[in-house]
């Protein structure tokens, strides 16, 4: 797998993870390490940095993926209907 493909897969996976975290526990990604609240700009900057780091780390890992190809489902199809009669 070439670097571009690996990076794109890592970015997609990172985005899915971030979406899941934001959907369940947004404060985990959006809260400050201090008692002072973050501005929206700070939140966006922190989230972008987290995403970049996550993509970088994931792109160095082997990523298994499945191709979405409906034709593969019918590989053993011999043209006959397998439904019971």
Secondary structure, 3 states (H helix, E strand, C coil): CCHHHHHHHHHHHHHHHHHHHHHHHHHHHHCCCCCCCCCHHHHHHHHHHHHHHHHHHHHCCCCCCCCCCHHHHHCCCCCCCCCCC
